[in-house]
């Protein structure tokens, strides 16, 4: 039987080559990406890589409207730079419970994650989030410069040093380190629970200054640390500050998939 099937397939491809070509998997159009984000158990600093805002309730679900992300995601934290406050969402709570919890603890309620905006996701397990397809967000010097002063969570792919040059308006050589875009950049390494730290002014000083500073403060030197589409804090004001940390949610437990 298997030999007959093989002969039939060969004959069809020989007679109708155009038909055989149609079974090739479709390619993603230019500028469109398909993302199935991997996360580790605990806090992950992620980014909305799409050119459209993510609806938090639809993307991660809730106890009354669950989806595939609901069963592993404990909390979502979005930083509001304008108010210097956290916006909160937990898929383990109902819509009403989320609103009440946020109000009781002085948080805003996270409703959207804007294009290119980063956020914290607290996962119960090592897992992958549901697949999303859409147009990719592109960070430009114009978009970065329009961010408000203070702490912003932005998306970084490549090294922090490369990101610093990519958001700079100047057309200088790669040997010149721009120092006016932001003071510090901080990415999170969930495997070690340490900050990956980068400061353009330290890199510009050359030598081992940046590495020595990071080591002395218990950070990982991020100057040439390769980051694969992750969220990172960019501080556009003060050098010495450490990024804000999400609140605690000891009373929120992971639900059971029904």
Buried (B, 14 or more C-beta within 10 A) or exposed (E): EEEEEEEEEEEEEEEEEEEEEEEEEEEEEEEEBEBEBEBEBBBBBBBBBBBEBBEBBEBBBBBEEBBBBBBBBBBBBBBEBEEEEBBBBBBBBEBEBBEEBBEEEEBBBBBBBBBBBBBBBBBBEEBEBEEBEBBBBEBEBEBBEEBEEBBBBBBBBBBBBBBBBBBBEEEEEEEEBBBEBBBBBBBBBBEEEBBBBBBBBBBBBEEEBBBEBBEEEEBBBBBBBEBEBBBBBBBBEEEEBEBBEBEEBEEBEBBEEE
